[in-house]
């Protein structure tokens, strides 16, 4: 496939995309960089953010857009039309839970 996933040397917002590749048994380039390099790299990325998925020379930005793209491309959106929104709903709930955990650890609230 030749896809390249670009993110910090951490799990974070790229981890679901990594898992999708692994579950599908598809090889990809897992390009990770250290946070101290971020200030010089930031201007190279769409919206100045990561993760970025590079596919056939195109850069796809935003973690959820990448995840939906990969799920569709890798055949992981379910067996019927109704499976896809049910799966995506579950994924959105996981994001809500992760955000709540992050806020509880950082002392911030919604």
C-alpha positions as CSV (number, residue, x, y, z in Angstrom):
1,X,0.0,0.0,0.0
2,X,2.8,2.4,0.8
3,X,0.8,4.5,3.3
4,X,2.8,6.6,5.7
5,X,1.4,7.7,9.1
6,X,3.1,10.6,10.7
7,X,2.9,11.4,14.4
8,X,4.8,12.1,17.6
9,X,6.7,9.2,19.1
10,X,3.7,8.5,21.3
11,X,0.3,6.8,21.1
12,X,-2.1,9.7,21.2
13,X,-4.3,10.6,18.3
14,X,-2.5,8.2,15.8
15,X,-3.0,5.1,17.8
16,X,-6.4,4.1,16.4
17,X,-5.0,4.5,12.9
18,X,-2.1,2.2,13.8
19,X,-4.5,-0.3,15.2
20,X,-6.6,-0.3,12.1
21,X,-3.6,-1.1,9.9
22,X,-2.5,-3.9,12.3
23,X,-6.0,-5.4,12.6
24,X,-6.3,-5.4,8.8
25,X,-2.8,-7.0,8.4
26,X,-1.7,-4.1,6.2
27,X,1.9,-2.9,6.3
28,X,2.5,0.9,6.6
29,X,5.3,3.3,7.4
30,X,4.9,4.4,11.1
31,X,6.9,7.6,11.0
32,X,7.4,9.0,14.5
33,X,9.3,12.0,15.6
34,X,10.3,13.5,18.9
35,X,8.4,16.4,20.4
36,X,11.5,18.6,20.5
37,X,11.5,18.5,16.7
38,X,7.9,19.7,16.4
39,X,8.6,23.5,16.2
40,X,10.6,23.0,13.0
41,X,8.3,20.3,11.5
42,X,4.9,22.0,12.3
43,X,4.8,24.3,9.2
44,X,5.2,21.2,6.9
45,X,1.8,19.8,7.9
46,X,-1.8,20.5,7.0
47,X,-3.3,22.8,9.6
48,X,0.0,22.7,11.5
49,X,-1.2,19.4,13.2
50,X,-0.5,15.7,13.2
51,X,-1.4,12.9,12.6
52,X,-1.1,13.0,8.9
53,X,-1.6,10.0,6.6
54,X,0.2,10.2,3.3
55,X,-1.5,8.2,0.6
56,X,-0.5,8.2,-3.0
57,X,1.2,11.6,-2.6
58,X,-1.8,13.1,-0.9
59,X,-1.8,14.2,2.8
60,X,-4.9,13.4,4.7
61,X,-5.3,15.4,8.0
62,X,-7.3,15.1,11.2
63,X,-7.3,11.8,13.1
64,X,-11.0,11.0,12.8
65,X,-11.0,11.7,9.0
66,X,-8.0,9.4,8.8
67,X,-9.7,6.7,10.9
68,X,-12.9,6.7,8.8
69,X,-10.9,6.6,5.6
70,X,-8.8,3.7,6.8
71,X,-11.8,1.8,8.1
72,X,-13.5,2.1,4.7
73,X,-10.4,1.4,2.7
74,X,-9.4,-1.6,4.8
75,X,-12.8,-3.2,4.9
76,X,-13.4,-2.5,8.6
77,X,-16.7,-0.6,8.5
78,X,-19.0,-3.6,9.0
79,X,-20.9,-5.9,6.7
80,X,-24.0,-3.7,6.1
81,X,-24.8,0.0,5.7
82,X,-26.2,0.2,9.2
83,X,-23.0,-1.3,10.7
84,X,-20.9,1.8,9.7
85,X,-22.8,4.4,11.7
86,X,-23.0,2.0,14.7
87,X,-19.3,1.5,14.6
88,X,-18.6,5.2,14.2
89,X,-20.9,5.9,17.1
90,X,-18.9,3.6,19.3
91,X,-15.7,5.3,18.1
92,X,-17.1,8.7,19.0
93,X,-18.0,7.5,22.5
94,X,-14.4,6.3,22.9
95,X,-13.2,9.8,21.9
96,X,-15.6,11.3,24.5
97,X,-14.3,9.0,27.2
98,X,-10.6,9.7,26.3
99,X,-11.3,13.5,26.4
100,X,-13.0,13.2,29.8
101,X,-10.0,11.2,31.1
102,X,-7.6,13.8,29.8
103,X,-9.6,16.6,31.4
104,X,-9.8,14.8,34.7
105,X,-6.0,14.3,34.7
106,X,-5.2,17.9,33.6
107,X,-7.7,19.5,36.0
108,X,-9.7,21.1,33.2
109,X,-13.4,20.7,32.7
110,X,-15.4,20.9,29.4
